[in-house]
Amino acid sequence: MALAPSDHAGAQGYQGHDFWICFPQNAIFEQGTSIQLTLHITSDSRTTGVIQPMDDTTKYPFSVESGAEISVEVDTTLEIMSSGQVERKSLHVTCDHDITLYAVSHRKASTDSYAAIPTPLLGTEYVVVGYTTLLNTGYGGTLDRSFTSQAEIVATEDNTLVTAHLTASTIDGVPAGRTIMFVLNRGDVFQLQGDGQAKQTDLTGTIVTATKPVAFFTGHRCAQVPGDVQFCDMLLEEEPPANDWGKEFIVTKFVGKDFSVARVVAREDSTEVFVNGQHAASLKKAGFYEIDTLRHDAVIRTSNPALVAQYSTGSNADSIKVGDPFMLLVVPNDRFLTDVTTASVTTGQWWHYMNIVVPDSAIESLRLDGQRKPALTRRSQVTKQFSVVRIQVEVGRHEVTCASPIAVYSYGFGVLSENFDSYGHACGMRLDLRKNP
């Protein structure tokens, strides 16, 4: 099957003026370890808005100038520390013009980020995508029983009935195989966490459905990738709803990393998975296939819609010993965009990069902040139609444009005093083609 760009050129992806978000639990290694919870906001127009924590703590009014970026640190008590409980620790972000919103959870040596999905594009069916459980042996002073997969559900409307079919036991005592149901009101958040002491610990494949649209976040408190390679780092993404999954993906190699890992999660039974044209797996609904040796850019194709998560590896997996795990969700190639706004979401001693998947026919039109910069690019051709361009960038806001639709990934690795840290996310995609043809 040929790979082709999206027919929906010019779509603005995750730009919006209403968002529901939250901050899942990050790793805790030692008592007193501090955390930073930060929102990065960019806009093409002068914009004013408010960040409203739903626990009735202080509101955060903000304003952004046209073409600028701001960062807002929110109260660290909004980190969700419970499992299996309804809490009021979500945040509602509203503004008078469209923004792009990125969230960052940063604890020293454990960081990740996500691009927030606007409320009108949320859905009612999702699947948890985490990673292998890490028992806490060898991490002196830790306060946690284990580091496991986790997921968070934020309700956007009152009386939302949520159902979760668990593939693993939860830390609050619900066994694997059980179906749980709970009701959330507008702004409520519910966190699921695996139990590292149980036989089945990875919540990947847990199907979550809701009677009304919810925001859904997935990942891991601190994963080693692969599971036997130090060191661990938080994994975090906001997931698109299942009706927006795709069937063709280009997975890109990260700068400075010898290889990466990917998981392919099926939306339907009898899903065939092909990697670089070779049949790799047959999956049932919510089943997953893991690829742990992606040393180059790769093409993944599935016979039915699927979700592809890509993981950066731990520093001990690489020859140059930089960075640690992060997770991003790969953009299906029929959901590419022609105009993408990014934010390199950390400050300090970091290397920041973008990977851009671009049609060869349009590569001459590719622009970063209005400029063509071939001297800064590292290009590889992944198919007869597409190339991957890798660019090292400065911290802050960037705009990437192209005459044809592209996919953009933003990521970074801590160095020197920030070593053994990383972040990564896809910079939006075209969602809801069914409702917005």
RODO-351473 format. One line per field, with one value per residue (C-alpha): residue in three letters; x, y, z. Coordinates in nm, 2 decimals, m for minus. Example, Ala and Ser with C-alpha at 12.3 -4.5 7.8 and 13.67 -1.06 7.14 Angstrom:
<atoms>
type [ALA	SER]
east [1.23	1.37]
north [m0.45	m0.11]
up [0.78	0.71]
</atoms>
This chain:
<atoms>
type [MET	ALA	LEU	ALA	PRO	SER	ASP	HIS	ALA	GLY	ALA	GLN	GLY	TYR	GLN	GLY	HIS	ASP	PHE	TRP	ILE	CYS	PHE	PRO	GLN	ASN	ALA	ILE	PHE	GLU	GLN	GLY	THR	SER	ILE	GLN	LEU	THR	LEU	HIS	ILE	THR	SER	ASP	SER	ARG	THR	THR	GLY	VAL	ILE	GLN	PRO	MET	ASP	ASP	THR	THR	LYS	TYR	PRO	PHE	SER	VAL	GLU	SER	GLY	ALA	GLU	ILE	SER	VAL	GLU	VAL	ASP	THR	THR	LEU	GLU	ILE	MET	SER	SER	GLY	GLN	VAL	GLU	ARG	LYS	SER	LEU	HIS	VAL	THR	CYS	ASP	HIS	ASP	ILE	THR	LEU	TYR	ALA	VAL	SER	HIS	ARG	LYS	ALA	SER	THR	ASP	SER	TYR	ALA	ALA	ILE	PRO	THR	PRO	LEU	LEU	GLY	THR	GLU	TYR	VAL	VAL	VAL	GLY	TYR	THR	THR	LEU	LEU	ASN	THR	GLY	TYR	GLY	GLY	THR	LEU	ASP	ARG	SER	PHE	THR	SER	GLN	ALA	GLU	ILE	VAL	ALA	THR	GLU	ASP	ASN	THR	LEU	VAL	THR	ALA	HIS	LEU	THR	ALA	SER	THR	ILE	ASP	GLY	VAL	PRO	ALA	GLY	ARG	THR	ILE	MET	PHE	VAL	LEU	ASN	ARG	GLY	ASP	VAL	PHE	GLN	LEU	GLN	GLY	ASP	GLY	GLN	ALA	LYS	GLN	THR	ASP	LEU	THR	GLY	THR	ILE	VAL	THR	ALA	THR	LYS	PRO	VAL	ALA	PHE	PHE	THR	GLY	HIS	ARG	CYS	ALA	GLN	VAL	PRO	GLY	ASP	VAL	GLN	PHE	CYS	ASP	MET	LEU	LEU	GLU	GLU	GLU	PRO	PRO	ALA	ASN	ASP	TRP	GLY	LYS	GLU	PHE	ILE	VAL	THR	LYS	PHE	VAL	GLY	LYS	ASP	PHE	SER	VAL	ALA	ARG	VAL	VAL	ALA	ARG	GLU	ASP	SER	THR	GLU	VAL	PHE	VAL	ASN	GLY	GLN	HIS	ALA	ALA	SER	LEU	LYS	LYS	ALA	GLY	PHE	TYR	GLU	ILE	ASP	THR	LEU	ARG	HIS	ASP	ALA	VAL	ILE	ARG	THR	SER	ASN	PRO	ALA	LEU	VAL	ALA	GLN	TYR	SER	THR	GLY	SER	ASN	ALA	ASP	SER	ILE	LYS	VAL	GLY	ASP	PRO	PHE	MET	LEU	LEU	VAL	VAL	PRO	ASN	ASP	ARG	PHE	LEU	THR	ASP	VAL	THR	THR	ALA	SER	VAL	THR	THR	GLY	GLN	TRP	TRP	HIS	TYR	MET	ASN	ILE	VAL	VAL	PRO	ASP	SER	ALA	ILE	GLU	SER	LEU	ARG	LEU	ASP	GLY	GLN	ARG	LYS	PRO	ALA	LEU	THR	ARG	ARG	SER	GLN	VAL	THR	LYS	GLN	PHE	SER	VAL	VAL	ARG	ILE	GLN	VAL	GLU	VAL	GLY	ARG	HIS	GLU	VAL	THR	CYS	ALA	SER	PRO	ILE	ALA	VAL	TYR	SER	TYR	GLY	PHE	GLY	VAL	LEU	SER	GLU	ASN	PHE	ASP	SER	TYR	GLY	HIS	ALA	CYS	GLY	MET	ARG	LEU	ASP	LEU	ARG	LYS	ASN	PRO]
east [0.00	0.15	0.21	0.04	0.02	m0.30	m0.57	m0.64	m0.35	m0.34	m0.52	m0.40	m0.38	m0.39	m0.45	m0.75	m0.89	m1.03	m0.83	m0.86	m0.52	m0.35	m0.01	0.03	0.26	0.63	0.90	1.00	1.35	1.42	1.23	1.21	1.28	1.12	0.90	0.82	0.49	0.50	0.27	0.42	0.18	0.23	m0.01	m0.02	m0.24	m0.23	m0.42	m0.54	m0.67	m0.68	m0.56	m0.81	m0.72	m1.03	m0.93	m1.02	m0.66	m0.53	m0.62	m0.34	m0.43	m0.20	m0.14	0.06	0.18	0.14	0.41	0.55	0.57	0.53	0.57	0.36	0.45	0.16	0.12	0.31	0.02	m0.16	0.06	m0.18	m0.04	m0.34	m0.46	m0.82	m0.96	m1.16	m0.97	m1.01	m0.65	m0.72	m0.67	m0.91	m0.73	m0.94	m0.85	m0.99	m0.78	m0.63	m0.31	m0.08	m0.03	0.25	0.27	0.60	0.65	1.01	1.17	1.55	1.65	1.28	1.10	0.85	0.61	0.29	0.10	m0.25	m0.55	m0.83	m1.16	m1.37	m1.13	m1.15	m1.33	m1.48	m1.26	m0.89	m0.63	m0.35	0.00	0.27	0.58	0.74	0.72	1.04	1.08	1.26	1.56	1.88	1.73	1.83	1.60	1.29	0.95	0.76	0.67	0.75	0.73	0.45	0.23	m0.04	m0.32	m0.54	m0.90	m1.03	m1.40	m1.52	m1.89	m2.09	m2.22	m1.96	m1.96	m1.62	m1.54	m1.19	m1.11	m0.79	m0.51	m0.31	m0.37	m0.38	m0.19	m0.51	m0.60	m0.81	m0.70	m0.61	m0.90	m1.15	m1.38	m1.42	m1.68	m1.69	m1.87	m1.68	m1.81	m1.67	m1.31	m1.28	m0.96	m0.90	m0.56	m0.50	m0.16	m0.03	0.07	0.44	0.40	0.14	0.19	0.05	0.18	0.17	m0.16	m0.08	m0.39	m0.64	m0.95	m1.11	m1.45	m1.67	m2.02	m1.91	m1.58	m1.28	m0.91	m0.69	m0.32	m0.10	0.25	0.47	0.60	0.96	1.05	1.38	1.38	1.46	1.35	1.70	1.89	1.95	1.83	1.46	1.26	0.89	0.69	0.39	0.16	m0.20	m0.36	m0.58	m0.92	m0.93	m1.15	m0.85	m0.59	m0.42	m0.28	0.05	0.34	0.70	0.90	1.21	1.56	1.65	1.97	2.24	2.06	2.18	1.82	1.47	1.18	0.82	0.49	0.20	m0.14	m0.44	m0.79	m0.96	m0.92	m0.73	m0.49	m0.18	0.14	0.41	0.75	0.94	0.72	0.78	0.49	0.57	0.26	m0.11	m0.29	m0.63	m0.81	m0.59	m0.31	0.04	0.36	0.69	0.99	1.31	1.58	1.48	1.82	1.70	1.39	1.12	0.77	0.50	0.18	m0.13	m0.43	m0.67	m0.63	m0.36	m0.16	0.22	0.42	0.79	1.04	1.38	1.62	1.81	2.15	2.33	2.19	2.39	2.75	2.75	2.56	2.31	1.95	1.71	1.37	1.07	0.76	0.59	0.30	0.38	0.16	m0.03	0.08	m0.28	m0.29	0.01	m0.01	0.14	0.19	0.32	0.41	0.65	0.81	1.14	1.00	1.30	1.56	1.92	2.17	1.98	2.02	1.69	1.60	1.32	1.26	1.04	0.89	0.85	0.76	1.06	0.85	0.81	1.14	1.25	0.96	1.03	1.09	1.19	1.09	1.05	1.40	1.54	1.84	1.99	2.32	2.15	1.97	2.05	1.84	1.77	1.53	1.29	1.08	1.07	0.83	0.94	1.26	1.33	1.50	1.67	1.74	1.91	1.73	1.75	1.51	1.18	0.90	0.95	0.72	0.77	0.59	0.58	0.39	0.28	0.17	0.45	0.49	0.70	0.85	1.02	1.26	1.56	1.83	1.98	2.36	2.61	2.41	2.09	2.23	2.02	1.71	1.49	1.15	0.97	0.63	0.46	0.37	0.01	m0.17	m0.49	m0.77	m1.14	m1.14	m1.47	m1.65	m1.45	m1.39]
north [0.00	0.34	0.60	0.93	1.27	1.39	1.54	1.79	2.03	2.33	2.18	2.33	2.01	2.08	2.45	2.55	2.77	2.51	2.22	1.98	1.86	1.70	1.60	1.23	1.10	1.13	0.91	0.97	0.85	1.01	1.21	1.58	1.55	1.86	1.86	2.13	2.13	2.37	2.48	2.62	2.83	2.97	3.16	3.32	3.60	3.81	3.60	3.62	3.34	3.16	2.83	2.71	2.43	2.24	2.19	2.56	2.67	2.99	3.07	3.15	3.43	3.46	3.66	3.57	3.81	3.72	3.48	3.44	3.18	3.19	2.93	2.91	2.70	2.56	2.44	2.11	1.99	1.92	1.62	1.32	1.09	0.85	0.54	0.43	0.76	1.05	1.37	1.74	1.78	1.86	2.20	2.37	2.61	2.86	3.17	3.41	3.30	2.96	2.85	2.55	2.40	2.18	2.04	1.93	1.72	1.76	1.60	1.58	1.28	1.21	1.43	1.41	1.62	1.61	1.83	1.90	1.81	2.07	1.97	1.95	1.68	1.44	1.11	0.82	0.52	0.48	0.21	0.23	0.23	0.20	m0.01	m0.29	m0.26	m0.16	m0.30	m0.06	m0.28	m0.08	0.26	0.34	0.56	0.51	0.57	0.36	m0.01	m0.01	0.20	0.08	0.18	0.44	0.62	0.92	1.01	1.37	1.43	1.72	1.68	1.58	1.23	1.06	0.68	0.53	0.16	0.01	m0.35	m0.42	m0.62	m0.60	m0.56	m0.21	m0.08	m0.02	m0.39	m0.46	m0.78	m0.83	m0.92	m0.73	m0.46	m0.15	0.13	0.48	0.81	1.14	1.49	1.78	1.84	1.51	1.30	0.93	0.77	0.40	0.25	m0.10	m0.30	m0.39	m0.67	m0.86	m1.13	m0.91	m0.55	m0.38	m0.20	m0.18	m0.30	m0.19	m0.06	0.26	0.38	0.67	0.78	1.14	1.28	1.26	1.36	1.06	1.05	0.74	0.63	0.51	0.66	0.57	0.31	0.15	0.11	m0.17	m0.32	m0.44	m0.12	0.16	0.43	0.50	0.81	0.91	0.83	1.06	1.14	1.26	1.00	1.07	0.88	0.54	0.66	0.88	0.60	0.52	0.24	0.38	0.53	0.65	0.59	0.82	0.76	1.00	1.20	1.05	0.73	0.39	0.26	0.30	0.08	0.09	m0.07	m0.12	m0.14	m0.28	m0.12	m0.43	m0.81	m0.97	m0.68	m0.76	m0.57	m0.51	m0.35	m0.23	m0.45	m0.77	m0.93	m0.90	m0.99	m1.07	m0.89	m0.91	m0.60	m0.40	m0.65	m0.51	m0.59	m0.46	m0.39	m0.34	m0.30	0.00	0.12	0.33	0.51	0.25	0.22	0.04	m0.06	m0.23	m0.38	m0.21	0.12	0.11	0.33	0.34	0.45	0.51	0.51	0.66	0.43	0.46	0.62	0.29	0.16	0.41	0.45	0.83	0.79	1.08	1.11	0.86	0.72	0.93	0.83	0.99	0.88	0.84	1.05	0.84	0.97	1.06	1.31	1.52	1.91	2.19	2.43	2.32	2.53	2.37	2.45	2.32	2.28	2.29	2.54	2.48	2.24	2.05	1.96	2.02	1.85	1.82	1.52	1.62	1.37	1.54	1.43	1.44	1.64	1.93	1.93	2.25	2.43	2.32	2.62	2.66	3.00	3.12	3.02	2.74	2.60	2.30	2.34	2.25	1.94	1.57	1.40	1.03	0.89	0.64	0.55	0.65	0.93	1.05	1.17	1.24	1.57	1.61	1.96	2.08	2.39	2.65	2.65	2.82	2.85	2.74	2.73	2.46	2.50	2.31	2.31	1.95	1.80	1.69	1.53	1.71	1.56	1.77	1.61	1.69	1.53	1.67	1.71	1.80	1.89	1.78	1.45	1.13	1.33	1.37	1.48	1.41	1.46	1.47	1.83	1.77	1.59	1.62	1.47	1.39	1.35	1.17	1.47	1.74	1.61]
up [0.00	m0.10	0.16	0.07	0.24	0.40	0.18	0.46	0.40	0.62	0.92	1.24	1.45	1.82	1.81	2.02	2.29	2.54	2.70	2.98	3.11	3.42	3.56	3.63	3.90	3.82	3.98	4.33	4.41	4.75	5.01	4.93	4.56	4.40	4.09	3.84	3.65	3.36	3.07	2.76	2.55	2.20	1.98	1.63	1.77	2.08	2.33	2.69	2.89	3.23	3.37	3.62	3.86	3.95	4.31	4.36	4.41	4.26	3.90	3.66	3.41	3.11	2.80	2.49	2.22	1.86	1.75	2.10	2.38	2.75	3.03	3.34	3.64	3.83	4.19	4.25	4.46	4.13	4.07	4.09	4.37	4.41	4.22	4.19	4.34	4.20	4.25	4.15	4.02	3.66	3.50	3.25	3.01	2.82	2.61	2.35	2.05	1.95	2.12	2.11	2.46	2.58	2.94	3.11	3.42	3.54	3.84	3.83	3.60	3.52	3.27	2.98	2.80	2.58	2.34	2.47	2.26	2.24	2.40	2.08	1.95	2.25	2.22	2.42	2.36	2.44	2.52	2.78	2.63	2.90	2.93	3.13	3.51	3.69	4.04	4.27	4.35	4.31	4.35	4.71	4.91	4.69	4.84	4.58	4.57	4.19	3.88	3.65	3.36	3.44	3.28	3.37	3.26	3.29	3.24	3.04	3.14	3.44	3.49	3.27	3.32	3.26	3.21	3.22	3.13	3.32	3.17	3.49	3.86	4.01	4.30	4.49	4.48	4.17	4.01	3.64	3.42	3.62	3.47	3.68	3.64	3.79	3.74	3.69	3.69	3.49	3.60	3.79	3.72	3.79	3.78	3.71	3.82	3.79	4.09	4.06	4.32	4.12	3.85	3.58	3.61	3.27	3.20	2.83	2.64	2.90	2.71	2.86	2.73	2.85	2.78	2.71	2.58	2.81	2.80	2.83	2.93	2.92	3.00	3.30	3.62	3.54	3.28	3.17	2.79	2.71	3.04	3.13	3.05	3.30	3.36	3.40	3.31	3.31	3.00	2.92	2.63	2.58	2.35	2.05	2.06	1.90	1.61	1.51	1.49	1.16	0.95	0.81	1.01	0.96	1.28	1.29	1.45	1.73	1.70	1.92	1.99	1.86	1.84	1.96	2.07	1.95	2.04	1.80	1.96	1.76	1.76	1.62	1.61	1.32	1.28	1.07	1.14	0.88	0.95	0.64	0.43	0.63	0.82	1.19	1.40	1.41	1.69	1.86	1.98	2.23	2.18	2.12	1.93	2.05	1.83	2.03	1.77	1.54	1.44	1.14	1.02	0.96	0.80	1.00	0.83	0.98	0.82	1.07	1.26	1.53	1.77	1.75	2.05	2.02	2.31	2.34	2.52	2.84	2.84	2.90	2.57	2.37	2.27	2.37	2.69	2.65	2.76	2.90	2.81	2.68	2.49	2.19	1.97	1.60	1.37	1.11	0.77	0.67	0.97	0.87	0.88	0.66	0.95	1.29	1.59	1.84	2.17	2.30	2.65	2.89	2.99	3.11	2.97	2.71	2.34	2.15	1.82	1.57	1.34	1.04	0.80	0.47	0.11	m0.12	m0.37	m0.12	0.06	m0.11	0.04	0.40	0.63	0.99	1.13	0.78	0.68	0.47	0.66	0.47	0.65	0.98	0.86	0.86	0.60	0.53	0.28	0.44	0.13	m0.23	m0.13	0.21	0.38	0.75	0.83	1.17	1.30	1.62	1.74	2.02	2.31	2.26	2.00	1.64	1.34	1.07	0.74	0.41	0.08	0.16	0.49	0.73	1.07	1.34	1.65	1.92	2.17	2.38	2.60	2.91	2.92	3.19	3.51	3.34	3.22	3.23	3.14	2.83	2.68	2.36	2.19	1.86	1.77	1.69	1.41	1.21	1.43	1.37	0.99	1.02	1.17	0.98	0.63]
</atoms>
